[in-house]
Amino acid sequence: MNQPVFRAPKGTFDFVPPRGEAILAVRDAMTEPLRHAGYGYIETPSFEETALFARGVGESTDIVTKEMYTFTTRGGDDVTLRPEGTAPVLRAALENGLHRGALPVKLWYSGSYYRYERPQKGRYRHFSQVGAEVLGAEDPAIDAELIVLAMDAYRALGLTGVRVVVNSLGSDESRPAYRAALQEYLRRLDLDEDTAKRVEINPLRVLDDKRPEVQAALAEAPLMSEFLSDSDRAHHDTVRALLSDAGVPFDDDPRLVRGLDYYTRTLFEFVHSGIGAAQSAVGGGGRYDGLSELIGGPRLPGVGWALGADRTLLAMEAEGLTLPGRTGVDVFAVPLGDDAAQRLFGVVTALRREGVRADIAVGGRGLKGAMKAADRSGARIAIVLGERDLAENVAQMKDLESGEQLAIPLGDVISQARDRLASLE
Ligand code: HAM
């Protein structure tokens, strides 16, 4: 066989049916709890001015230094395919003046994101997220609400292996003292040049270094929790108490840090063990009370998360869950001959307009081939129309499970098909 000429770019792949239906169902399940909780839908462009991410996500992060798809347009603008959704959503909220209306503003979004990563299972260069952001509220109830909504989404998908890990990174009140203490500790270690540089620029990121020798050296490192101010500690304790009240078990991880610089106070990650050796996060988020100012806006606290749809589907497959999403149809029409084809085209159109999922054999296939297509379609009922039926103004309605067949008046096909489907439910 000839090899196809074009393939999906490295690190990307296609969703074809039935997995295509499954990824849609995953996204639907993630958005459902948000829509029920009063979140409004927001859509932003899939590229932004590069500086938005450089400032928002952080100049020294892996995302900004290594993973962005950045290019100069024909008009000379410096733009980047969005690697994440929080900075764009906040940019859009500020630009559209949402922060001047009633607060908090609760938003959700769903779309494609792009990171030039080393591709492996669960880590792609193009992936999709469903996200939620709440702007204008410092109340820890919002942090807890978001975590509960995400866990409800995972549960609705049937996932039992998702754990949530929480930490607090402290606010501006607590962080400088911790940063200094951590730096002092890290400077005493024998670290390679790159890591030593990171100690000076962004010491908290060193805690996320996965190399065993670095992890071992970090065993005695000071923890943020030892430096939290009273109000930061109270905030964190309230989030934890509300999660317990809501029946959401969580694990504390005082070393949890994430790859984006905008986080303050609450930080969390949803983890699952079935998505490959290199990563376990099916979603993550946290509070970002300083991000608005970083991108030139007023002080506007925020908190949110993004759930990875691709990784969540992998987690479901790892748990052996039957993938949600209905493919196929309920009624399959089989015309034999051109006149029958024309007549059934109208019947199928009418069925679809009435909300019945219906399809039709095309290309003048014979009865055998068309019945095979009917079986493949998943339909419960076939409507067969031959030349003799047409002359007698009837059609054959066949139950594809029992094989039972019945001649019905052509004019009644739609109502009879609907009744039959209703009786089978
Ligand atoms: P993030 O942790 O970078 O956070 O991404 C969130 C989720 O997107 C990850 O947990 C993962 O499931 C998925 N994801 C990220 N990168 C990839 C990839 N290369 N391939 C497949 N899936 C991936 C954010 O993006 C923040 N904007 C979350 C947030 C919202 N924080 C506050 N509000």
Residues whose N, C-alpha, C, O or C-beta is under 5 A from the ligand:
A	BS01	HAM	P83 E84 G85 T86 R115 E117 G122 R123 Y124 F127 Q129 A132 A281 V282 G283 G284 G285 G286 V303 G304 W305 A306 L307 G308 D310 R311
